[in-house]
């Protein structure tokens, strides 16, 4: 019947150190126009954050450049270039990737999960 109520012994709590994929907090600082976006993303516990362009602009306190609204690579450049783009530091240094949906005017910031050797 309501096995989930009586089956408490089936539930186990796993410490983060015992899980194969562990997220490590970085202590990097981003300065400049996109520092507030970095701070916002870095202080969120959710693994996936979806923000509209308007919400991102609210966090930044200023408008996004036109390229951010029309050019997919503006959001993904930092992941492929060695030095990275200054705006991409906001999410890459927060340990996230950015996936834009230009038609919906949203960006999905997903946490990069690192796997420690030997815990796979």
C-alpha positions in Angstrom: 0.0 0.0 0.0 2.0 3.1 1.1 5.4 1.3 1.1 7.3 4.5 0.9 5.9 5.5 4.4 7.0 2.3 6.1 10.1 1.4 4.0 12.4 3.9 5.6 15.3 1.4 5.8 15.4 1.6 2.0 16.4 5.2 2.0 20.1 5.9 2.4 21.8 9.2 2.6 25.0 9.5 0.7 27.7 12.0 1.6 29.0 14.2 -1.1 32.5 12.7 -0.7 31.0 9.2 -1.3 29.5 10.1 -4.6 31.5 9.6 -7.8 30.7 13.1 -9.2 31.7 15.8 -6.8 31.4 19.5 -7.4 34.2 21.6 -6.0 33.7 25.3 -5.1 36.1 27.6 -6.8 37.4 30.7 -5.2 38.0 32.8 -8.3 37.2 36.4 -8.7 35.7 38.0 -11.8 35.9 41.8 -12.2 34.3 44.1 -14.7 30.8 44.3 -16.2 30.0 40.7 -15.7 31.2 40.3 -12.1 27.6 40.4 -10.7 26.5 37.6 -13.1 29.4 35.5 -11.9 28.5 36.2 -8.2 24.8 35.3 -8.9 25.7 32.0 -10.7 28.5 31.1 -8.2 26.1 31.4 -5.2 23.4 29.2 -6.6 23.2 25.6 -5.5 21.0 24.4 -8.4 22.9 22.4 -11.0 20.8 24.0 -13.8 19.7 27.6 -13.9 17.6 29.1 -16.7 17.5 32.9 -17.0 15.8 35.1 -19.5 17.9 37.8 -21.2 15.8 40.3 -19.1 16.7 38.5 -15.9 20.4 38.5 -16.8 20.2 42.2 -17.6 18.6 42.8 -14.2 21.5 41.0 -12.5 24.0 42.9 -14.5 22.3 46.3 -14.1 22.8 47.0 -17.8 21.7 45.7 -21.2 23.3 42.8 -22.9 25.2 43.6 -26.1 23.2 43.0 -29.3 25.5 40.1 -30.2 24.4 38.2 -27.1 20.8 38.4 -28.4 21.6 37.3 -32.0 24.9 35.3 -32.0 24.9 31.8 -30.5 28.7 31.8 -30.3 28.8 34.8 -28.0 27.6 32.5 -25.2 29.9 29.5 -26.1 33.1 31.3 -27.1 34.6 31.0 -23.6 34.3 27.2 -23.7 36.5 26.8 -26.8 39.1 29.6 -26.6 42.2 29.1 -24.4 42.1 32.6 -22.9 38.3 32.8 -22.9 36.2 35.9 -23.6 35.9 38.3 -20.7 32.1 37.9 -20.6 32.3 34.1 -20.5 34.4 34.3 -17.4 31.2 35.0 -15.5 29.9 31.5 -16.0 33.1 29.5 -16.7 34.7 30.6 -13.5 31.5 29.8 -11.7 31.9 26.2 -13.0 29.1 26.4 -15.5 28.4 26.1 -19.2 26.1 28.5 -21.1 23.6 27.2 -23.6 21.5 29.9 -25.2 18.1 29.6 -26.8 18.0 32.8 -28.9 14.5 32.3 -30.1 13.2 32.0 -26.5 15.7 34.6 -25.3 16.9 32.4 -22.5 20.2 30.9 -21.4 20.7 27.7 -19.5 23.7 27.7 -17.2 24.6 24.1 -16.2 27.1 23.2 -13.6 30.2 21.4 -14.8 30.6 18.3 -12.6 34.1 17.0 -12.2 34.8 13.3 -11.5 37.6 12.6 -9.1 40.0 9.8 -10.2 39.2 6.5 -8.6 35.5 7.4 -7.8 34.0 6.3 -11.1 
